[in-house]
Amino acid sequence: MPLTHHPLVQEFPEHKDKVHALKTSNNFFHHLMERYESIDKQIYRIESGEEPTSDDYVNRLGKERLQLKDELYQIILTAK
């Protein structure tokens, strides 16, 4: 399986404009998005072999990324 990053605009292409607007106008959203992107990059490095770690740790990171993604999506859906 090829390794890929999971940026929000790729995950939610139909909300690209809203993601950009929220990132620039909502500090809480911006902070969550930065954390999401940081975890996504770390998972990519681990899966590519650049950053060795335990399976347990990468699984916890994956769960945290998913939780952040869900939280960000809820903010996107409720934003006007």
Distance bins in CASP14 RR format, pairs under 12 A and 6 or more apart:
PFRMAT RR
TARGET T0000
AUTHOR 0000-0000-0000
RMODE 2
METHOD distances of the structure
MODEL  1
1 47 0 0 0 0 1 0 0 0 0 0 0
2 44 0 0 0 0 0 1 0 0 0 0 0
2 47 0 0 0 0 0 1 0 0 0 0 0
2 48 0 0 0 0 0 1 0 0 0 0 0
3 40 0 0 0 0 0 1 0 0 0 0 0
3 41 0 0 0 0 0 1 0 0 0 0 0
3 43 0 0 0 0 1 0 0 0 0 0 0
3 44 1 0 0 1 0 0 0 0 0 0 0
3 45 0 0 0 0 1 0 0 0 0 0 0
3 46 0 0 0 0 1 0 0 0 0 0 0
3 47 1 0 1 0 0 0 0 0 0 0 0
3 48 1 0 1 0 0 0 0 0 0 0 0
3 49 0 0 0 0 1 0 0 0 0 0 0
3 50 0 0 0 0 0 1 0 0 0 0 0
4 10 0 0 0 0 1 0 0 0 0 0 0
4 11 0 0 0 0 0 1 0 0 0 0 0
4 40 0 0 0 0 1 0 0 0 0 0 0
4 41 0 0 0 0 0 1 0 0 0 0 0
4 43 0 0 0 0 0 1 0 0 0 0 0
4 44 1 0 0 1 0 0 0 0 0 0 0
4 47 0 0 0 0 1 0 0 0 0 0 0
4 48 0 0 0 0 0 1 0 0 0 0 0
5 11 0 0 0 0 0 1 0 0 0 0 0
5 36 0 0 0 0 0 1 0 0 0 0 0
5 37 0 0 0 0 1 0 0 0 0 0 0
5 38 0 0 0 0 0 1 0 0 0 0 0
5 39 0 0 0 0 0 1 0 0 0 0 0
5 40 1 0 1 0 0 0 0 0 0 0 0
5 41 1 0 0 1 0 0 0 0 0 0 0
5 42 0 0 0 0 0 1 0 0 0 0 0
5 43 0 0 0 0 1 0 0 0 0 0 0
5 44 1 0 1 0 0 0 0 0 0 0 0
5 45 0 0 0 0 0 1 0 0 0 0 0
5 47 0 0 0 0 0 1 0 0 0 0 0
5 48 0 0 0 0 0 1 0 0 0 0 0
5 65 0 0 0 0 0 1 0 0 0 0 0
6 12 0 0 0 0 0 1 0 0 0 0 0
6 36 0 0 0 0 1 0 0 0 0 0 0
6 37 0 0 0 0 1 0 0 0 0 0 0
6 39 0 0 0 0 1 0 0 0 0 0 0
6 40 1 0 1 0 0 0 0 0 0 0 0
6 41 0 0 0 0 1 0 0 0 0 0 0
6 42 0 0 0 0 0 1 0 0 0 0 0
6 43 0 0 0 0 1 0 0 0 0 0 0
6 44 0 0 0 0 1 0 0 0 0 0 0
6 47 0 0 0 0 0 1 0 0 0 0 0
6 62 0 0 0 0 1 0 0 0 0 0 0
6 65 1 0 0 1 0 0 0 0 0 0 0
6 66 0 0 0 0 1 0 0 0 0 0 0
6 68 0 0 0 0 0 1 0 0 0 0 0
6 69 1 0 0 1 0 0 0 0 0 0 0
6 72 0 0 0 0 0 1 0 0 0 0 0
7 13 0 0 0 0 0 1 0 0 0 0 0
7 16 0 0 0 0 0 1 0 0 0 0 0
7 19 0 0 0 0 1 0 0 0 0 0 0
7 20 0 0 0 0 0 1 0 0 0 0 0
7 23 0 0 0 0 0 1 0 0 0 0 0
7 33 0 0 0 0 1 0 0 0 0 0 0
7 34 0 0 0 0 0 1 0 0 0 0 0
7 36 0 0 0 0 1 0 0 0 0 0 0
7 37 1 0 0 1 0 0 0 0 0 0 0
7 38 0 0 0 0 0 1 0 0 0 0 0
7 39 0 0 0 0 0 1 0 0 0 0 0
7 40 1 0 0 1 0 0 0 0 0 0 0
7 41 0 0 0 0 1 0 0 0 0 0 0
7 44 0 0 0 0 0 1 0 0 0 0 0
7 65 0 0 0 0 0 1 0 0 0 0 0
7 69 0 0 0 0 0 1 0 0 0 0 0
7 72 0 0 0 0 0 1 0 0 0 0 0
8 14 0 0 0 0 0 1 0 0 0 0 0
8 15 0 0 0 0 1 0 0 0 0 0 0
8 16 0 0 0 0 1 0 0 0 0 0 0
8 18 0 0 0 0 0 1 0 0 0 0 0
8 19 1 0 1 0 0 0 0 0 0 0 0
8 20 0 0 0 0 1 0 0 0 0 0 0
8 22 0 0 0 0 1 0 0 0 0 0 0
8 23 0 0 0 0 1 0 0 0 0 0 0
8 29 0 0 0 0 1 0 0 0 0 0 0
8 30 0 0 0 0 0 1 0 0 0 0 0
8 32 0 0 0 0 1 0 0 0 0 0 0
8 33 1 0 0 1 0 0 0 0 0 0 0
8 34 0 0 0 0 0 1 0 0 0 0 0
8 35 0 0 0 0 0 1 0 0 0 0 0
8 36 1 0 0 1 0 0 0 0 0 0 0
8 37 1 0 0 1 0 0 0 0 0 0 0
8 40 0 0 0 0 1 0 0 0 0 0 0
8 65 0 0 0 0 0 1 0 0 0 0 0
8 68 0 0 0 0 1 0 0 0 0 0 0
8 69 1 0 0 1 0 0 0 0 0 0 0
8 70 0 0 0 0 0 1 0 0 0 0 0
8 71 0 0 0 0 0 1 0 0 0 0 0
8 72 1 0 0 1 0 0 0 0 0 0 0
8 73 0 0 0 0 1 0 0 0 0 0 0
8 75 0 0 0 0 0 1 0 0 0 0 0
8 76 0 0 0 0 1 0 0 0 0 0 0
9 15 0 0 0 0 1 0 0 0 0 0 0
9 16 1 0 1 0 0 0 0 0 0 0 0
9 17 0 0 0 0 1 0 0 0 0 0 0
9 18 0 0 0 0 0 1 0 0 0 0 0
9 19 1 0 1 0 0 0 0 0 0 0 0
9 20 1 0 0 1 0 0 0 0 0 0 0
9 22 0 0 0 0 0 1 0 0 0 0 0
9 23 0 0 0 0 1 0 0 0 0 0 0
9 33 0 0 0 0 0 1 0 0 0 0 0
9 36 0 0 0 0 0 1 0 0 0 0 0
9 37 0 0 0 0 0 1 0 0 0 0 0
9 72 0 0 0 0 0 1 0 0 0 0 0
9 76 0 0 0 0 0 1 0 0 0 0 0
10 16 0 0 0 0 1 0 0 0 0 0 0
10 19 0 0 0 0 0 1 0 0 0 0 0
10 37 0 0 0 0 0 1 0 0 0 0 0
10 40 0 0 0 0 0 1 0 0 0 0 0
10 69 0 0 0 0 0 1 0 0 0 0 0
11 19 0 0 0 0 1 0 0 0 0 0 0
11 33 0 0 0 0 0 1 0 0 0 0 0
11 36 0 0 0 0 1 0 0 0 0 0 0
11 37 0 0 0 0 0 1 0 0 0 0 0
11 40 0 0 0 0 1 0 0 0 0 0 0
11 65 0 0 0 0 0 1 0 0 0 0 0
11 66 0 0 0 0 0 1 0 0 0 0 0
11 68 0 0 0 0 0 1 0 0 0 0 0
11 69 1 0 0 1 0 0 0 0 0 0 0
11 70 0 0 0 0 0 1 0 0 0 0 0
11 72 0 0 0 0 1 0 0 0 0 0 0
11 73 0 0 0 0 1 0 0 0 0 0 0
11 76 0 0 0 0 0 1 0 0 0 0 0
12 18 0 0 0 0 1 0 0 0 0 0 0
12 19 1 0 0 1 0 0 0 0 0 0 0
12 20 0 0 0 0 0 1 0 0 0 0 0
12 22 0 0 0 0 0 1 0 0 0 0 0
12 33 0 0 0 0 0 1 0 0 0 0 0
12 36 0 0 0 0 0 1 0 0 0 0 0
12 69 0 0 0 0 1 0 0 0 0 0 0
12 70 0 0 0 0 0 1 0 0 0 0 0
12 72 0 0 0 0 1 0 0 0 0 0 0
12 73 1 0 0 1 0 0 0 0 0 0 0
12 74 0 0 0 0 0 1 0 0 0 0 0
12 75 0 0 0 0 0 1 0 0 0 0 0
12 76 1 0 0 1 0 0 0 0 0 0 0
12 77 0 0 0 0 1 0 0 0 0 0 0
12 79 0 0 0 0 0 1 0 0 0 0 0
13 19 0 0 0 0 1 0 0 0 0 0 0
13 76 0 0 0 0 0 1 0 0 0 0 0
14 73 0 0 0 0 0 1 0 0 0 0 0
14 76 0 0 0 0 1 0 0 0 0 0 0
14 77 0 0 0 0 0 1 0 0 0 0 0
15 21 0 0 0 0 1 0 0 0 0 0 0
15 22 0 0 0 0 1 0 0 0 0 0 0
15 23 0 0 0 0 0 1 0 0 0 0 0
15 29 0 0 0 0 0 1 0 0 0 0 0
15 72 0 0 0 0 1 0 0 0 0 0 0
15 73 0 0 0 0 1 0 0 0 0 0 0
15 74 0 0 0 0 0 1 0 0 0 0 0
15 75 0 0 0 0 0 1 0 0 0 0 0
15 76 1 0 1 0 0 0 0 0 0 0 0
15 77 0 0 0 0 1 0 0 0 0 0 0
15 78 0 0 0 0 0 1 0 0 0 0 0
15 79 0 0 0 0 1 0 0 0 0 0 0
16 22 0 0 0 0 0 1 0 0 0 0 0
16 23 0 0 0 0 0 1 0 0 0 0 0
16 76 0 0 0 0 0 1 0 0 0 0 0
17 23 0 0 0 0 0 1 0 0 0 0 0
17 24 0 0 0 0 0 1 0 0 0 0 0
17 76 0 0 0 0 0 1 0 0 0 0 0
17 79 0 0 0 0 0 1 0 0 0 0 0
18 24 0 0 0 0 0 1 0 0 0 0 0
18 25 0 0 0 0 0 1 0 0 0 0 0
18 26 0 0 0 0 0 1 0 0 0 0 0
18 29 0 0 0 0 1 0 0 0 0 0 0
18 33 0 0 0 0 0 1 0 0 0 0 0
18 72 0 0 0 0 0 1 0 0 0 0 0
18 73 0 0 0 0 0 1 0 0 0 0 0
18 75 0 0 0 0 1 0 0 0 0 0 0
18 76 1 0 1 0 0 0 0 0 0 0 0
18 77 0 0 0 0 1 0 0 0 0 0 0
18 78 0 0 0 0 0 1 0 0 0 0 0
18 79 1 0 1 0 0 0 0 0 0 0 0
18 80 0 0 0 0 1 0 0 0 0 0 0
19 25 0 0 0 0 0 1 0 0 0 0 0
19 26 0 0 0 0 0 1 0 0 0 0 0
19 29 0 0 0 0 1 0 0 0 0 0 0
19 30 0 0 0 0 0 1 0 0 0 0 0
19 32 0 0 0 0 0 1 0 0 0 0 0
19 33 1 0 0 1 0 0 0 0 0 0 0
19 36 0 0 0 0 0 1 0 0 0 0 0
19 37 0 0 0 0 0 1 0 0 0 0 0
19 69 0 0 0 0 0 1 0 0 0 0 0
19 72 0 0 0 0 1 0 0 0 0 0 0
19 73 0 0 0 0 1 0 0 0 0 0 0
19 75 0 0 0 0 1 0 0 0 0 0 0
19 76 1 0 0 1 0 0 0 0 0 0 0
19 77 0 0 0 0 0 1 0 0 0 0 0
19 79 0 0 0 0 1 0 0 0 0 0 0
20 26 0 0 0 0 0 1 0 0 0 0 0
20 29 0 0 0 0 0 1 0 0 0 0 0
20 30 0 0 0 0 0 1 0 0 0 0 0
20 33 0 0 0 0 0 1 0 0 0 0 0
20 76 0 0 0 0 0 1 0 0 0 0 0
20 79 0 0 0 0 0 1 0 0 0 0 0
21 29 0 0 0 0 1 0 0 0 0 0 0
21 30 0 0 0 0 0 1 0 0 0 0 0
21 75 0 0 0 0 0 1 0 0 0 0 0
21 76 0 0 0 0 1 0 0 0 0 0 0
21 79 1 0 0 1 0 0 0 0 0 0 0
21 80 0 0 0 0 1 0 0 0 0 0 0
22 28 0 0 0 0 1 0 0 0 0 0 0
22 29 1 0 1 0 0 0 0 0 0 0 0
22 30 1 0 0 1 0 0 0 0 0 0 0
22 31 0 0 0 0 0 1 0 0 0 0 0
22 32 0 0 0 0 1 0 0 0 0 0 0
22 33 1 0 0 1 0 0 0 0 0 0 0
22 72 0 0 0 0 1 0 0 0 0 0 0
22 73 0 0 0 0 0 1 0 0 0 0 0
22 74 0 0 0 0 0 1 0 0 0 0 0
22 75 1 0 0 1 0 0 0 0 0 0 0
22 76 1 0 0 1 0 0 0 0 0 0 0
22 77 0 0 0 0 0 1 0 0 0 0 0
22 78 0 0 0 0 0 1 0 0 0 0 0
22 79 1 0 1 0 0 0 0 0 0 0 0
22 80 0 0 0 0 0 1 0 0 0 0 0
23 29 1 0 0 1 0 0 0 0 0 0 0
23 30 1 0 1 0 0 0 0 0 0 0 0
23 31 0 0 0 0 0 1 0 0 0 0 0
23 32 0 0 0 0 1 0 0 0 0 0 0
23 33 1 0 1 0 0 0 0 0 0 0 0
23 34 0 0 0 0 1 0 0 0 0 0 0
23 36 0 0 0 0 0 1 0 0 0 0 0
23 37 0 0 0 0 0 1 0 0 0 0 0
23 72 0 0 0 0 1 0 0 0 0 0 0
23 75 0 0 0 0 0 1 0 0 0 0 0
23 76 0 0 0 0 0 1 0 0 0 0 0
23 79 0 0 0 0 0 1 0 0 0 0 0
24 30 1 0 0 1 0 0 0 0 0 0 0
24 33 0 0 0 0 0 1 0 0 0 0 0
25 75 0 0 0 0 0 1 0 0 0 0 0
25 79 0 0 0 0 1 0 0 0 0 0 0
25 80 0 0 0 0 0 1 0 0 0 0 0
26 32 0 0 0 0 1 0 0 0 0 0 0
26 33 0 0 0 0 1 0 0 0 0 0 0
26 72 0 0 0 0 0 1 0 0 0 0 0
26 75 1 0 0 1 0 0 0 0 0 0 0
26 76 0 0 0 0 0 1 0 0 0 0 0
26 78 0 0 0 0 0 1 0 0 0 0 0
26 79 1 0 0 1 0 0 0 0 0 0 0
26 80 0 0 0 0 0 1 0 0 0 0 0
27 33 0 0 0 0 0 1 0 0 0 0 0
27 34 0 0 0 0 0 1 0 0 0 0 0
27 75 0 0 0 0 0 1 0 0 0 0 0
28 34 0 0 0 0 0 1 0 0 0 0 0
28 35 0 0 0 0 0 1 0 0 0 0 0
28 68 0 0 0 0 0 1 0 0 0 0 0
28 71 0 0 0 0 1 0 0 0 0 0 0
28 72 0 0 0 0 0 1 0 0 0 0 0
28 74 0 0 0 0 0 1 0 0 0 0 0
28 75 1 0 0 1 0 0 0 0 0 0 0
28 79 0 0 0 0 0 1 0 0 0 0 0
29 35 0 0 0 0 0 1 0 0 0 0 0
29 36 0 0 0 0 0 1 0 0 0 0 0
29 68 0 0 0 0 0 1 0 0 0 0 0
29 71 0 0 0 0 1 0 0 0 0 0 0
29 72 1 0 0 1 0 0 0 0 0 0 0
29 73 0 0 0 0 0 1 0 0 0 0 0
29 74 0 0 0 0 0 1 0 0 0 0 0
29 75 1 0 1 0 0 0 0 0 0 0 0
29 76 0 0 0 0 1 0 0 0 0 0 0
29 78 0 0 0 0 0 1 0 0 0 0 0
29 79 0 0 0 0 1 0 0 0 0 0 0
30 36 0 0 0 0 0 1 0 0 0 0 0
30 37 0 0 0 0 0 1 0 0 0 0 0
30 72 0 0 0 0 0 1 0 0 0 0 0
30 75 0 0 0 0 0 1 0 0 0 0 0
31 37 0 0 0 0 0 1 0 0 0 0 0
31 38 0 0 0 0 0 1 0 0 0 0 0
31 68 0 0 0 0 0 1 0 0 0 0 0
31 71 0 0 0 0 0 1 0 0 0 0 0
31 72 0 0 0 0 0 1 0 0 0 0 0
31 75 0 0 0 0 0 1 0 0 0 0 0
32 38 0 0 0 0 0 1 0 0 0 0 0
32 39 0 0 0 0 0 1 0 0 0 0 0
32 64 0 0 0 0 0 1 0 0 0 0 0
32 65 0 0 0 0 0 1 0 0 0 0 0
32 67 0 0 0 0 0 1 0 0 0 0 0
32 68 1 0 1 0 0 0 0 0 0 0 0
32 69 0 0 0 0 1 0 0 0 0 0 0
32 70 0 0 0 0 0 1 0 0 0 0 0
32 71 1 0 0 1 0 0 0 0 0 0 0
32 72 1 0 1 0 0 0 0 0 0 0 0
32 73 0 0 0 0 0 1 0 0 0 0 0
32 74 0 0 0 0 0 1 0 0 0 0 0
32 75 1 0 0 1 0 0 0 0 0 0 0
32 76 0 0 0 0 0 1 0 0 0 0 0
33 39 0 0 0 0 0 1 0 0 0 0 0
33 40 0 0 0 0 0 1 0 0 0 0 0
33 65 0 0 0 0 0 1 0 0 0 0 0
33 68 0 0 0 0 1 0 0 0 0 0 0
33 69 0 0 0 0 1 0 0 0 0 0 0
33 71 0 0 0 0 0 1 0 0 0 0 0
33 72 1 0 0 1 0 0 0 0 0 0 0
33 73 0 0 0 0 0 1 0 0 0 0 0
33 75 0 0 0 0 1 0 0 0 0 0 0
33 76 0 0 0 0 0 1 0 0 0 0 0
34 40 0 0 0 0 0 1 0 0 0 0 0
34 41 0 0 0 0 0 1 0 0 0 0 0
34 68 0 0 0 0 1 0 0 0 0 0 0
34 72 0 0 0 0 0 1 0 0 0 0 0
35 41 0 0 0 0 0 1 0 0 0 0 0
35 42 0 0 0 0 0 1 0 0 0 0 0
35 61 0 0 0 0 0 1 0 0 0 0 0
35 64 0 0 0 0 1 0 0 0 0 0 0
35 65 0 0 0 0 1 0 0 0 0 0 0
35 67 0 0 0 0 0 1 0 0 0 0 0
35 68 1 0 1 0 0 0 0 0 0 0 0
35 69 0 0 0 0 0 1 0 0 0 0 0
35 71 0 0 0 0 1 0 0 0 0 0 0
35 72 0 0 0 0 1 0 0 0 0 0 0
36 42 0 0 0 0 0 1 0 0 0 0 0
36 43 0 0 0 0 0 1 0 0 0 0 0
36 61 0 0 0 0 0 1 0 0 0 0 0
36 62 0 0 0 0 0 1 0 0 0 0 0
36 64 0 0 0 0 1 0 0 0 0 0 0
36 65 1 0 0 1 0 0 0 0 0 0 0
36 66 0 0 0 0 1 0 0 0 0 0 0
36 67 0 0 0 0 1 0 0 0 0 0 0
36 68 1 0 1 0 0 0 0 0 0 0 0
36 69 1 0 0 1 0 0 0 0 0 0 0
36 70 0 0 0 0 0 1 0 0 0 0 0
36 71 0 0 0 0 1 0 0 0 0 0 0
36 72 1 0 0 1 0 0 0 0 0 0 0
36 73 0 0 0 0 0 1 0 0 0 0 0
36 75 0 0 0 0 0 1 0 0 0 0 0
37 43 0 0 0 0 0 1 0 0 0 0 0
37 44 0 0 0 0 0 1 0 0 0 0 0
37 65 0 0 0 0 1 0 0 0 0 0 0
37 68 0 0 0 0 1 0 0 0 0 0 0
37 69 0 0 0 0 0 1 0 0 0 0 0
37 72 0 0 0 0 0 1 0 0 0 0 0
38 44 0 0 0 0 0 1 0 0 0 0 0
38 45 0 0 0 0 0 1 0 0 0 0 0
38 61 0 0 0 0 1 0 0 0 0 0 0
38 64 0 0 0 0 0 1 0 0 0 0 0
38 65 0 0 0 0 1 0 0 0 0 0 0
38 68 0 0 0 0 1 0 0 0 0 0 0
39 45 0 0 0 0 0 1 0 0 0 0 0
39 46 0 0 0 0 0 1 0 0 0 0 0
39 57 0 0 0 0 0 1 0 0 0 0 0
39 58 0 0 0 0 0 1 0 0 0 0 0
39 60 0 0 0 0 1 0 0 0 0 0 0
39 61 1 0 1 0 0 0 0 0 0 0 0
39 62 1 0 0 1 0 0 0 0 0 0 0
39 63 0 0 0 0 1 0 0 0 0 0 0
39 64 1 0 1 0 0 0 0 0 0 0 0
39 65 1 0 1 0 0 0 0 0 0 0 0
39 66 0 0 0 0 1 0 0 0 0 0 0
39 67 0 0 0 0 1 0 0 0 0 0 0
39 68 1 0 0 1 0 0 0 0 0 0 0
39 69 0 0 0 0 1 0 0 0 0 0 0
39 72 0 0 0 0 0 1 0 0 0 0 0
40 46 0 0 0 0 0 1 0 0 0 0 0
40 47 0 0 0 0 0 1 0 0 0 0 0
40 61 0 0 0 0 1 0 0 0 0 0 0
40 62 0 0 0 0 1 0 0 0 0 0 0
40 64 0 0 0 0 0 1 0 0 0 0 0
40 65 1 0 1 0 0 0 0 0 0 0 0
40 66 0 0 0 0 0 1 0 0 0 0 0
40 68 0 0 0 0 1 0 0 0 0 0 0
40 69 0 0 0 0 1 0 0 0 0 0 0
40 72 0 0 0 0 0 1 0 0 0 0 0
41 47 0 0 0 0 0 1 0 0 0 0 0
41 48 0 0 0 0 0 1 0 0 0 0 0
41 50 0 0 0 0 0 1 0 0 0 0 0
41 51 0 0 0 0 1 0 0 0 0 0 0
41 61 0 0 0 0 0 1 0 0 0 0 0
41 65 0 0 0 0 0 1 0 0 0 0 0
42 48 0 0 0 0 0 1 0 0 0 0 0
42 49 0 0 0 0 0 1 0 0 0 0 0
42 50 0 0 0 0 1 0 0 0 0 0 0
42 51 1 0 0 1 0 0 0 0 0 0 0
42 53 0 0 0 0 1 0 0 0 0 0 0
42 57 0 0 0 0 1 0 0 0 0 0 0
42 58 0 0 0 0 1 0 0 0 0 0 0
42 60 0 0 0 0 0 1 0 0 0 0 0
42 61 1 0 0 1 0 0 0 0 0 0 0
42 62 0 0 0 0 1 0 0 0 0 0 0
42 64 0 0 0 0 0 1 0 0 0 0 0
42 65 0 0 0 0 1 0 0 0 0 0 0
43 49 0 0 0 0 0 1 0 0 0 0 0
43 50 0 0 0 0 0 1 0 0 0 0 0
43 51 0 0 0 0 1 0 0 0 0 0 0
43 53 0 0 0 0 1 0 0 0 0 0 0
43 57 0 0 0 0 0 1 0 0 0 0 0
43 58 1 0 0 1 0 0 0 0 0 0 0
43 59 0 0 0 0 0 1 0 0 0 0 0
43 60 0 0 0 0 0 1 0 0 0 0 0
43 61 1 0 1 0 0 0 0 0 0 0 0
43 62 1 0 0 1 0 0 0 0 0 0 0
43 63 0 0 0 0 0 1 0 0 0 0 0
43 64 0 0 0 0 1 0 0 0 0 0 0
43 65 1 0 0 1 0 0 0 0 0 0 0
43 66 0 0 0 0 0 1 0 0 0 0 0
43 68 0 0 0 0 0 1 0 0 0 0 0
44 50 0 0 0 0 1 0 0 0 0 0 0
44 51 0 0 0 0 1 0 0 0 0 0 0
44 58 0 0 0 0 0 1 0 0 0 0 0
44 61 0 0 0 0 0 1 0 0 0 0 0
44 62 0 0 0 0 0 1 0 0 0 0 0
44 65 0 0 0 0 0 1 0 0 0 0 0
45 51 1 0 1 0 0 0 0 0 0 0 0
45 52 0 0 0 0 1 0 0 0 0 0 0
45 53 0 0 0 0 1 0 0 0 0 0 0
45 58 0 0 0 0 0 1 0 0 0 0 0
45 61 0 0 0 0 0 1 0 0 0 0 0
46 52 1 0 0 1 0 0 0 0 0 0 0
46 53 1 0 1 0 0 0 0 0 0 0 0
46 54 0 0 0 0 1 0 0 0 0 0 0
46 55 0 0 0 0 1 0 0 0 0 0 0
46 56 0 0 0 0 0 1 0 0 0 0 0
46 57 1 0 0 1 0 0 0 0 0 0 0
46 58 1 0 1 0 0 0 0 0 0 0 0
46 59 0 0 0 0 0 1 0 0 0 0 0
46 60 0 0 0 0 0 1 0 0 0 0 0
46 61 1 0 0 1 0 0 0 0 0 0 0
46 62 0 0 0 0 1 0 0 0 0 0 0
46 65 0 0 0 0 0 1 0 0 0 0 0
47 53 0 0 0 0 0 1 0 0 0 0 0
47 55 0 0 0 0 0 1 0 0 0 0 0
47 58 1 0 0 1 0 0 0 0 0 0 0
47 59 0 0 0 0 0 1 0 0 0 0 0
47 61 0 0 0 0 0 1 0 0 0 0 0
47 62 0 0 0 0 0 1 0 0 0 0 0
48 58 0 0 0 0 0 1 0 0 0 0 0
49 58 0 0 0 0 0 1 0 0 0 0 0
51 57 0 0 0 0 0 1 0 0 0 0 0
51 58 0 0 0 0 1 0 0 0 0 0 0
51 61 0 0 0 0 0 1 0 0 0 0 0
52 58 0 0 0 0 0 1 0 0 0 0 0
53 59 0 0 0 0 0 1 0 0 0 0 0
53 60 0 0 0 0 0 1 0 0 0 0 0
53 61 0 0 0 0 1 0 0 0 0 0 0
54 60 0 0 0 0 1 0 0 0 0 0 0
54 61 0 0 0 0 0 1 0 0 0 0 0
55 61 0 0 0 0 0 1 0 0 0 0 0
55 62 0 0 0 0 0 1 0 0 0 0 0
56 62 0 0 0 0 0 1 0 0 0 0 0
56 63 0 0 0 0 0 1 0 0 0 0 0
57 63 0 0 0 0 0 1 0 0 0 0 0
57 64 0 0 0 0 0 1 0 0 0 0 0
58 64 0 0 0 0 0 1 0 0 0 0 0
58 65 0 0 0 0 0 1 0 0 0 0 0
59 65 0 0 0 0 0 1 0 0 0 0 0
59 66 0 0 0 0 0 1 0 0 0 0 0
60 66 0 0 0 0 0 1 0 0 0 0 0
60 67 0 0 0 0 0 1 0 0 0 0 0
61 67 0 0 0 0 0 1 0 0 0 0 0
61 68 0 0 0 0 0 1 0 0 0 0 0
62 68 0 0 0 0 1 0 0 0 0 0 0
62 69 0 0 0 0 1 0 0 0 0 0 0
63 69 0 0 0 0 0 1 0 0 0 0 0
63 70 0 0 0 0 0 1 0 0 0 0 0
64 70 0 0 0 0 0 1 0 0 0 0 0
64 71 0 0 0 0 0 1 0 0 0 0 0
65 71 0 0 0 0 0 1 0 0 0 0 0
65 72 0 0 0 0 0 1 0 0 0 0 0
66 72 0 0 0 0 0 1 0 0 0 0 0
66 73 0 0 0 0 0 1 0 0 0 0 0
67 73 0 0 0 0 0 1 0 0 0 0 0
67 74 0 0 0 0 0 1 0 0 0 0 0
68 74 0 0 0 0 0 1 0 0 0 0 0
68 75 0 0 0 0 0 1 0 0 0 0 0
69 75 0 0 0 0 0 1 0 0 0 0 0
69 76 0 0 0 0 0 1 0 0 0 0 0
70 76 0 0 0 0 0 1 0 0 0 0 0
70 77 0 0 0 0 0 1 0 0 0 0 0
71 77 0 0 0 0 0 1 0 0 0 0 0
71 78 0 0 0 0 0 1 0 0 0 0 0
72 78 0 0 0 0 0 1 0 0 0 0 0
72 79 0 0 0 0 0 1 0 0 0 0 0
73 79 0 0 0 0 0 1 0 0 0 0 0
END
